[in-house]
Amino acid sequence: MSTARQVVRFGVVGVLNTGVYYGCYLALRLVMPYIAAHLIAWVISMLGSFLLNCHFTYKVRPTWHKLLLYPLSNGVNVLLTTGGVVFLVEVMKVDQKIAPLIAGTLAIPATFVVTRAVLTRPHGQRKPVEARPISTAPSAPRSGAGGTRA
């Protein structure tokens, strides 16, 4: 699947996910401080986002391994959105109801890049180790039982 298609699908999932997040945030804000509501709503929406991005955006099988890595990949998102929400509310005096939408929108590009890397990299795949040249210099002879070099 082309990157352009993945970006579009990621955007669709993002819109749906934002609705889930925002609905949870507004409901939770009625019974707790805005920052706690933000974090709990983020966790709820992140689980939905994981499943939708696996099945719809990247067409990969969700695994426990990927689920455990997914919050780490979204660490970029939670740092940007949480910092953005606090900055917008406390410094810029943006309404608590609107601040999460602005912060979330600004975090989208970084979130796409990291999410794609986590969900599309096959489990257990490592980058190849760079080959090291074999030394042609003779090694120093070993002496006796102690194995010390002469």
VEXNU-624736 format. One record per atom (N, C-alpha, C): x, y, z; atom name; residue number from 1. Coordinates in Angstrom, 3 decimals. Layout:
// VEXNU-624736
SITE         u         v         w  atom  seq
SITE         X         Y         Z    CA  NUM
...
***
This chain:
// VEXNU-624736
SITE         u         v         w  atom  seq
SITE     0.855    -1.179     0.000     N    1
SITE     0.000     0.000     0.000    CA    1
SITE     0.898     1.238     0.000     C    1
SITE     0.528     2.230    -0.777     N    2
SITE     1.334     3.433    -0.898    CA    2
SITE     1.288     4.268     0.379     C    2
SITE     2.306     5.056     0.550     N    3
SITE     2.373     5.943     1.716    CA    3
SITE     1.222     6.939     1.693     C    3
SITE     0.862     7.430     0.521     N    4
SITE    -0.235     8.395     0.421    CA    4
SITE    -1.543     7.778     0.933     C    4
SITE    -1.796     6.529     0.550     N    5
SITE    -3.008     5.847     1.037    CA    5
SITE    -2.968     5.662     2.542     C    5
SITE    -1.786     5.321     3.056     N    6
SITE    -1.648     5.145     4.496    CA    6
SITE    -1.893     6.467     5.228     C    6
SITE    -1.418     7.554     4.664     N    7
SITE    -1.634     8.867     5.287    CA    7
SITE    -3.129     9.189     5.332     C    7
SITE    -3.831     8.914     4.231     N    8
SITE    -5.279     9.179     4.189    CA    8
SITE    -6.000     8.309     5.215     C    8
SITE    -5.675     7.023     5.239     N    9
SITE    -6.314     6.125     6.192    CA    9
SITE    -5.971     6.505     7.632     C    9
SITE    -4.727     6.907     7.855     N   10
SITE    -4.305     7.364     9.180    CA   10
SITE    -5.129     8.588     9.579     C   10
SITE    -5.395     9.458     8.619     N   11
SITE    -6.226    10.640     8.886    CA   11
SITE    -7.656    10.268     9.256     C   11
SITE    -8.234     9.289     8.555     N   12
SITE    -9.594     8.839     8.868    CA   12
SITE    -9.635     8.256    10.284     C   12
SITE    -8.662     7.400    10.588     N   13
SITE    -8.588     6.828    11.937    CA   13
SITE    -8.397     7.947    12.958     C   13
SITE    -7.586     8.913    12.604     N   14
SITE    -7.348    10.037    13.510    CA   14
SITE    -8.608    10.829    13.816     C   14
SITE    -9.427    11.048    12.798     N   15
SITE   -10.684    11.781    13.000    CA   15
SITE   -11.610    10.986    13.921     C   15
SITE   -11.752     9.686    13.642     N   16
SITE   -12.582     8.836    14.505    CA   16
SITE   -12.024     8.798    15.925     C   16
SITE   -10.724     8.623    16.013     N   17
SITE   -10.061     8.540    17.303    CA   17
SITE   -10.193     9.853    18.080     C   17
SITE   -10.121    10.956    17.378     N   18
SITE   -10.283    12.260    18.030    CA   18
SITE   -11.682    12.383    18.611     C   18
SITE   -12.690    11.886    17.884     N   19
SITE   -14.057    11.902    18.398    CA   19
SITE   -14.191    11.081    19.670     C   19
SITE   -13.577     9.896    19.675     N   20
SITE   -13.608     9.047    20.874    CA   20
SITE   -12.897     9.761    22.021     C   20
SITE   -11.702    10.248    21.736     N   21
SITE   -10.928    10.951    22.761    CA   21
SITE   -11.718    12.140    23.317     C   21
SITE   -12.232    12.964    22.423     N   22
SITE   -12.884    14.203    22.845    CA   22
SITE   -14.158    13.930    23.638     C   22
SITE   -14.929    12.936    23.210     N   23
SITE   -16.126    12.562    23.962    CA   23
SITE   -15.777    12.080    25.364     C   23
SITE   -14.754    11.230    25.456     N   24
SITE   -14.307    10.751    26.767    CA   24
SITE   -13.773    11.909    27.610     C   24
SITE   -12.977    12.765    26.993     N   25
SITE   -12.394    13.907    27.705    CA   25
SITE   -13.485    14.802    28.290     C   25
SITE   -14.469    15.157    27.483     N   26
SITE   -15.540    16.040    27.969    CA   26
SITE   -16.336    15.385    29.101     C   26
SITE   -16.612    14.094    28.970     N   27
SITE   -17.363    13.388    30.014    CA   27
SITE   -16.540    13.284    31.302     C   27
SITE   -15.280    12.923    31.163     N   28
SITE   -14.424    12.776    32.342    CA   28
SITE   -14.123    14.113    33.027     C   28
SITE   -14.067    15.177    32.235     N   29
SITE   -13.792    16.501    32.781    CA   29
SITE   -14.867    16.951    33.772     C   29
SITE   -16.047    16.356    33.664     N   30
SITE   -17.133    16.688    34.587    CA   30
SITE   -16.868    16.168    35.991     C   30
SITE   -16.019    15.144    36.107     N   31
SITE   -15.799    14.518    37.413    CA   31
SITE   -14.353    14.541    37.886     C   31
SITE   -13.446    15.136    37.093     N   32
SITE   -12.035    15.180    37.500    CA   32
SITE   -11.336    16.359    36.840     C   32
SITE   -10.127    16.698    37.303     N   33
SITE    -9.360    17.794    36.698    CA   33
SITE    -9.060    17.518    35.216     C   33
SITE    -8.907    18.589    34.439     N   34
SITE    -8.739    18.448    32.991    CA   34
SITE    -7.546    17.600    32.605     C   34
SITE    -6.436    17.675    33.342     N   35
SITE    -5.244    16.919    32.945    CA   35
SITE    -5.468    15.414    33.162     C   35
SITE    -6.142    15.035    34.237     N   36
SITE    -6.471    13.618    34.469    CA   36
SITE    -7.450    13.131    33.397     C   36
SITE    -8.430    13.957    33.081     N   37
SITE    -9.393    13.606    32.027    CA   37
SITE    -8.679    13.412    30.695     C   37
SITE    -7.730    14.269    30.400     N   38
SITE    -6.951    14.173    29.160    CA   38
SITE    -6.197    12.846    29.100     C   38
SITE    -5.499    12.499    30.163     N   39
SITE    -4.680    11.290    30.147    CA   39
SITE    -5.524    10.015    30.064     C   39
SITE    -6.621     9.950    30.804     N   40
SITE    -7.484     8.764    30.752    CA   40
SITE    -8.153     8.644    29.383     C   40
SITE    -8.631     9.748    28.850     N   41
SITE    -9.238     9.730    27.518    CA   41
SITE    -8.211     9.314    26.466     C   41
SITE    -6.976     9.732    26.640     N   42
SITE    -5.910     9.367    25.713    CA   42
SITE    -5.679     7.856    25.723     C   42
SITE    -5.654     7.238    26.899     N   43
SITE    -5.450     5.785    26.990    CA   43
SITE    -6.592     5.042    26.294     C   43
SITE    -7.809     5.454    26.560     N   44
SITE    -8.973     4.811    25.937    CA   44
SITE    -8.903     4.932    24.416     C   44
SITE    -8.630     6.126    23.940     N   45
SITE    -8.585     6.326    22.488    CA   45
SITE    -7.376     5.646    21.860     C   45
SITE    -6.287     5.512    22.602     N   46
SITE    -5.103     4.856    22.078    CA   46
SITE    -5.380     3.384    21.784     C   46
SITE    -6.138     2.727    22.629     N   47
SITE    -6.476     1.322    22.380    CA   47
SITE    -7.305     1.177    21.104     C   47
SITE    -8.262     2.053    20.916     N   48
SITE    -9.046     2.045    19.676    CA   48
SITE    -8.190     2.368    18.471     C   48
SITE    -7.307     3.322    18.632     N   49
SITE    -6.404     3.715    17.551    CA   49
SITE    -5.504     2.550    17.135     C   49
SITE    -5.000     1.831    18.111     N   50
SITE    -4.144     0.680    17.820    CA   50
SITE    -4.871    -0.325    16.920     C   50
SITE    -6.074    -0.694    17.318     N   51
SITE    -6.827    -1.689    16.551    CA   51
SITE    -7.184    -1.185    15.154     C   51
SITE    -7.646     0.063    15.072     N   52
SITE    -8.003     0.614    13.760    CA   52
SITE    -6.784     0.767    12.848     C   52
SITE    -5.671     1.219    13.399     N   53
SITE    -4.474     1.372    12.576    CA   53
SITE    -3.929     0.030    12.116     C   53
SITE    -4.001    -0.984    12.964     N   54
SITE    -3.559    -2.321    12.530    CA   54
SITE    -4.420    -2.819    11.378     C   54
SITE    -5.728    -2.823    11.569     N   55
SITE    -6.633    -3.426    10.589    CA   55
SITE    -6.875    -2.562     9.355     C   55
SITE    -7.060    -1.281     9.539     N   56
SITE    -7.497    -0.405     8.446    CA   56
SITE    -6.340     0.342     7.778     C   56
SITE    -5.461     0.938     8.554     N   57
SITE    -4.409     1.786     7.979    CA   57
SITE    -3.266     0.984     7.380     C   57
SITE    -2.698     0.068     8.182     N   58
SITE    -1.485    -0.628     7.755    CA   58
SITE    -1.703    -2.085     7.357     C   58
SITE    -2.922    -2.606     7.570     N   59
SITE    -3.262    -3.981     7.189    CA   59
SITE    -2.278    -4.992     7.785     C   59
SITE    -2.036    -4.864     9.084     N   60
SITE    -1.167    -5.800     9.788    CA   60
SITE    -1.959    -6.461    10.911     C   60
SITE    -1.514    -7.640    11.302     N   61
SITE    -2.169    -8.362    12.383    CA   61
SITE    -1.780    -7.738    13.722     C   61
SITE    -2.763    -7.388    14.553     N   62
SITE    -2.410    -6.876    15.878    CA   62
SITE    -1.849    -8.014    16.729     C   62
SITE    -0.780    -7.752    17.404     N   63
SITE    -0.172    -8.747    18.285    CA   63
SITE     0.040    -8.116    19.651     C   63
SITE     0.246    -8.957    20.645     N   64
SITE     0.532    -8.439    21.979    CA   64
SITE     1.829    -7.638    21.958     C   64
SITE     2.794    -8.102    21.195     N   65
SITE     4.074    -7.399    21.088    CA   65
SITE     3.861    -5.972    20.567     C   65
SITE     3.093    -5.854    19.491     N   66
SITE     2.823    -4.533    18.922    CA   66
SITE     1.995    -3.681    19.882     C   66
SITE     1.040    -4.304    20.570     N   67
SITE     0.230    -3.561    21.534    CA   67
SITE     1.102    -3.003    22.654     C   67
SITE     2.072    -3.788    23.092     N   68
SITE     2.968    -3.314    24.147    CA   68
SITE     3.900    -2.208    23.651     C   68
SITE     4.272    -2.255    22.386     N   69
SITE     5.130    -1.207    21.820    CA   69
SITE     4.351     0.052    21.443     C   69
SITE     3.084    -0.120    21.133     N   70
SITE     2.273     0.996    20.642    CA   70
SITE     2.254     2.198    21.584     C   70
SITE     2.073     2.004    22.891     N   71
SITE     2.117     3.177    23.775    CA   71
SITE     3.469     3.878    23.745     C   71
SITE     4.534     3.104    23.560     N   72
SITE     5.847     3.734    23.465    CA   72
SITE     5.933     4.588    22.204     C   72
SITE     5.372     4.055    21.114     N   73
SITE     5.392     4.825    19.870    CA   73
SITE     4.536     6.078    20.006     C   73
SITE     3.499     5.977    20.806     N   74
SITE     2.641     7.142    21.021    CA   74
SITE     3.147     8.041    22.130     C   74
SITE     4.292     7.695    22.682     N   75
SITE     4.916     8.577    23.674    CA   75
SITE     5.137     9.962    23.099     C   75
SITE     5.518     9.997    21.832     N   76
SITE     5.683    11.282    21.149    CA   76
SITE     4.359    12.039    21.182     C   76
SITE     3.275    11.329    20.873     N   77
SITE     1.962    11.958    20.853    CA   77
SITE     1.545    12.453    22.232     C   77
SITE     1.688    11.618    23.241     N   78
SITE     1.231    12.030    24.569    CA   78
SITE     2.075    13.176    25.112     C   78
SITE     3.363    13.179    24.824     N   79
SITE     4.201    14.296    25.278    CA   79
SITE     3.812    15.593    24.571     C   79
SITE     3.632    15.503    23.257     N   80
SITE     3.260    16.704    22.507    CA   80
SITE     1.865    17.202    22.880     C   80
SITE     0.905    16.273    22.995     N   81
SITE    -0.461    16.718    23.303    CA   81
SITE    -0.593    17.183    24.748     C   81
SITE     0.025    16.471    25.677     N   82
SITE    -0.063    16.884    27.078    CA   82
SITE     0.627    18.218    27.288     C   82
SITE     1.840    18.332    26.773     N   83
SITE     2.543    19.617    26.868    CA   83
SITE     1.775    20.721    26.165     C   83
SITE     1.195    20.376    25.014     N   84
SITE     0.407    21.351    24.267    CA   84
SITE    -0.841    21.777    25.003     C   84
SITE    -1.535    20.828    25.617     N   85
SITE    -2.748    21.160    26.370    CA   85
SITE    -2.403    22.079    27.542     C   85
SITE    -1.375    21.719    28.296     N   86
SITE    -0.981    22.551    29.445    CA   86
SITE    -0.562    23.940    28.971     C   86
SITE     0.261    24.006    27.928     N   87
SITE     0.708    25.300    27.404    CA   87
SITE    -0.469    26.140    26.931     C   87
SITE    -1.350    25.521    26.158     N   88
SITE    -2.496    26.267    25.621    CA   88
SITE    -3.428    26.758    26.726     C   88
SITE    -3.689    25.918    27.728     N   89
SITE    -4.607    26.307    28.803    CA   89
SITE    -3.954    27.309    29.756     C   89
SITE    -2.747    26.977    30.225     N   90
SITE    -2.114    27.788    31.264    CA   90
SITE    -1.450    29.063    30.742     C   90
SITE    -0.805    28.996    29.594     N   91
SITE    -0.060    30.143    29.074    CA   91
SITE    -0.880    30.956    28.079     C   91
SITE    -1.485    30.259    27.123     N   92
SITE    -2.216    30.954    26.072    CA   92
SITE    -3.674    31.251    26.453     C   92
SITE    -4.113    30.702    27.587     N   93
SITE    -5.477    30.917    28.109    CA   93
SITE    -6.557    30.439    27.135     C   93
SITE    -6.253    29.345    26.404     N   94
SITE    -7.224    28.730    25.499    CA   94
SITE    -8.199    27.932    26.356     C   94
SITE    -9.449    27.909    25.969     N   95
SITE   -10.487    27.174    26.688    CA   95
SITE   -10.098    25.702    26.798     C   95
SITE   -10.312    25.116    27.979     N   96
SITE    -9.988    23.713    28.225    CA   96
SITE   -10.719    22.774    27.284     C   96
SITE   -11.840    23.204    26.747     N   97
SITE   -12.606    22.352    25.832    CA   97
SITE   -11.980    22.303    24.438     C   97
SITE   -11.247    23.328    24.066     N   98
SITE   -10.694    23.427    22.716    CA   98
SITE    -9.212    23.049    22.664     C   98
SITE    -8.483    23.275    23.742     N   99
SITE    -7.040    23.043    23.771    CA   99
SITE    -6.629    21.647    23.300     C   99
SITE    -7.317    20.573    23.697     N  100
SITE    -6.894    19.244    23.240    CA  100
SITE    -7.009    19.053    21.726     C  100
SITE    -7.972    19.693    21.110     N  101
SITE    -8.125    19.568    19.655    CA  101
SITE    -6.955    20.226    18.929     C  101
SITE    -6.544    21.375    19.416     N  102
SITE    -5.413    22.085    18.794    CA  102
SITE    -4.125    21.290    19.000     C  102
SITE    -3.877    20.874    20.235     N  103
SITE    -2.653    20.131    20.548    CA  103
SITE    -2.606    18.812    19.771     C  103
SITE    -3.722    18.130    19.674     N  104
SITE    -3.777    16.863    18.941    CA  104
SITE    -3.498    17.023    17.466     C  104
SITE    -4.023    18.076    16.885     N  105
SITE    -3.799    18.344    15.468    CA  105
SITE    -2.323    18.602    15.180     C  105
SITE    -1.685    19.352    16.052     N  106
SITE    -0.270    19.676    15.854    CA  106
SITE     0.638    18.454    16.005     C  106
SITE     0.186    17.426    16.711     N  107
SITE     1.001    16.233    16.950    CA  107
SITE     0.875    15.176    15.851     C  107
SITE    -0.025    15.346    14.907     N  108
SITE    -0.308    14.316    13.898    CA  108
SITE     0.909    13.877    13.073     C  108
SITE     1.690    14.781    12.499     N  109
SITE     2.807    14.308    11.652    CA  109
SITE     3.805    13.420    12.396     C  109
SITE     4.198    13.814    13.584     N  110
SITE     5.158    13.012    14.346    CA  110
SITE     4.544    11.667    14.726     C  110
SITE     3.280    11.673    15.078     N  111
SITE     2.601    10.436    15.463    CA  111
SITE     2.520     9.462    14.290     C  111
SITE     2.243     9.950    13.084     N  112
SITE     2.174     9.080    11.900    CA  112
SITE     3.502     8.370    11.673     C  112
SITE     4.585     9.103    11.700     N  113
SITE     5.900     8.533    11.413    CA  113
SITE     6.256     7.440    12.416     C  113
SITE     6.062     7.703    13.685     N  114
SITE     6.429     6.732    14.709    CA  114
SITE     5.483     5.527    14.698     C  114
SITE     4.189     5.759    14.532     N  115
SITE     3.218     4.670    14.494    CA  115
SITE     3.504     3.736    13.335     C  115
SITE     3.784     4.292    12.201     N  116
SITE     4.079     3.467    11.018    CA  116
SITE     5.298     2.580    11.272     C  116
SITE     6.312     3.137    11.881     N  117
SITE     7.515     2.350    12.163    CA  117
SITE     7.222     1.183    13.104     C  117
SITE     6.437     1.422    14.135     N  118
SITE     6.139     0.371    15.115    CA  118
SITE     5.240    -0.711    14.526     C  118
SITE     4.211    -0.331    13.799     N  119
SITE     3.236    -1.313    13.330    CA  119
SITE     3.653    -2.070    12.081     C  119
SITE     4.527    -1.515    11.271     N  120
SITE     4.876    -2.192    10.018    CA  120
SITE     6.198    -2.938    10.082     C  120
SITE     6.964    -2.758    11.119     N  121
SITE     8.230    -3.490    11.242    CA  121
SITE     7.935    -4.881    11.774     C  121
SITE     8.326    -5.915    11.038     N  122
SITE     8.048    -7.284    11.493    CA  122
SITE     8.702    -7.562    12.841     C  122
SITE     7.996    -8.310    13.676     N  123
SITE     8.483    -8.685    15.001    CA  123
SITE     9.799    -9.432    14.880     C  123
SITE    10.751    -9.033    15.688     N  124
SITE    12.026    -9.733    15.720    CA  124
SITE    13.003    -9.288    14.655     C  124
SITE    12.571    -8.444    13.740     N  125
SITE    13.473    -7.994    12.691    CA  125
SITE    14.419    -6.951    13.256     C  125
SITE    15.656    -7.141    13.019     N  126
SITE    16.675    -6.205    13.484    CA  126
SITE    17.405    -5.640    12.278     C  126
SITE    17.965    -4.478    12.451     N  127
SITE    18.797    -3.928    11.384    CA  127
SITE    20.041    -4.800    11.269     C  127
SITE    20.511    -5.015    10.055     N  128
SITE    21.703    -5.855     9.913    CA  128
SITE    22.912    -5.190    10.566     C  128
SITE    23.752    -6.024    11.155     N  129
SITE    24.971    -5.525    11.773    CA  129
SITE    25.968    -5.273    10.663     C  129
SITE    26.619    -4.144    10.736     N  130
SITE    27.585    -3.787     9.711    CA  130
SITE    28.760    -4.756     9.770     C  130
SITE    29.143    -5.264     8.617     N  131
SITE    30.264    -6.205     8.563    CA  131
SITE    31.553    -5.489     8.934     C  131
SITE    32.337    -6.174     9.740     N  132
SITE    33.632    -5.616    10.134    CA  132
SITE    34.720    -6.328     9.329     C  132
SITE    35.722    -5.584     8.897     N  133
SITE    36.790    -6.243     8.131    CA  133
SITE    37.557    -7.211     9.028     C  133
SITE    37.994    -8.305     8.423     N  134
SITE    38.777    -9.295     9.157    CA  134
SITE    40.215    -8.834     9.131     C  134
SITE    40.826    -8.812    10.293     N  135
SITE    42.214    -8.370    10.395    CA  135
SITE    43.121    -9.434     9.803     C  135
SITE    44.078    -8.995     8.999     N  136
SITE    45.037    -9.931     8.419    CA  136
SITE    46.348    -9.911     9.180     C  136
SITE    46.441    -9.060    10.192     N  137
SITE    47.675    -8.992    10.992    CA  137
SITE    47.771   -10.233    11.859     C  137
SITE    48.967   -10.795    11.974     N  138
SITE    49.111   -11.993    12.814    CA  138
SITE    48.875   -11.629    14.277     C  138
SITE    48.252   -12.550    15.006     N  139
SITE    48.024   -12.294    16.422    CA  139
SITE    49.264   -12.674    17.202     C  139
SITE    49.387   -12.069    18.366     N  140
SITE    50.540   -12.350    19.214    CA  140
SITE    50.417   -13.771    19.748     C  140
SITE    51.505   -14.482    19.824     N  141
SITE    51.447   -15.862    20.318    CA  141
SITE    51.079   -15.892    21.797     C  141
SITE    50.371   -16.936    22.177     N  142
SITE    50.000   -17.120    23.582    CA  142
SITE    51.073   -17.954    24.256     C  142
SITE    51.238   -17.683    25.539     N  143
SITE    52.229   -18.466    26.258    CA  143
SITE    51.562   -19.353    27.296     C  143
SITE    52.118   -20.463    27.593     N  144
SITE    51.756   -21.391    28.657    CA  144
SITE    50.293   -21.511    28.993     C  144
SITE    50.017   -22.032    30.196     N  145
SITE    48.699   -22.343    30.660    CA  145
SITE    47.895   -21.124    31.035     C  145
SITE    48.563   -20.045    31.405     N  146
SITE    47.848   -18.854    31.863    CA  146
SITE    47.176   -18.112    30.738     C  146
SITE    47.565   -18.373    29.527     N  147
SITE    46.939   -17.730    28.385    CA  147
SITE    47.304   -16.270    28.254     C  147
SITE    48.414   -15.827    28.852     N  148
SITE    48.817   -14.429    28.735    CA  148
SITE    49.599   -14.249    27.465     C  148
SITE    49.576   -13.062    26.975     N  149
SITE    50.299   -12.752    25.741    CA  149
SITE    51.742   -12.469    26.064     C  149
SITE    52.611   -12.824    25.135     N  150
SITE    54.047   -12.585    25.317    CA  150
SITE    54.391   -11.169    25.004     C  150
***
